Amino acid sequence: MTDLQPIIERIRTVTHGFRPIKLEAQALVNANTTSDSLSIAKELLESPYYQARMLATFMLGMIADNSPDAFARLLVAVSTD
């Protein structure tokens, strides 16, 4: 599993815009399986930092076409954040 703490610390510096977070999400999805990406996104959704939850949202969107669970999380968890 990917150590998320350095990633969270890096993206926490993003206060305007979302491009760096989207690029980080793409890198994580490219480097992991759909299943692992889903696990990472689930963990990130629990973060108190909105940037980490945004990263999770991008990841879920990127894998939603291959993962019904990711799509369901977008509908249920993300839509209420």
Buried (B, 14 or more C-beta within 10 A) or exposed (E): EBEBEEBBEEBEEBEEEBEBBBEBBEEBBEEBEBEBBBBBBBBBBEBEEBBBBBBBBBBBBBBBEEBEBBBEBBEEBBEEE
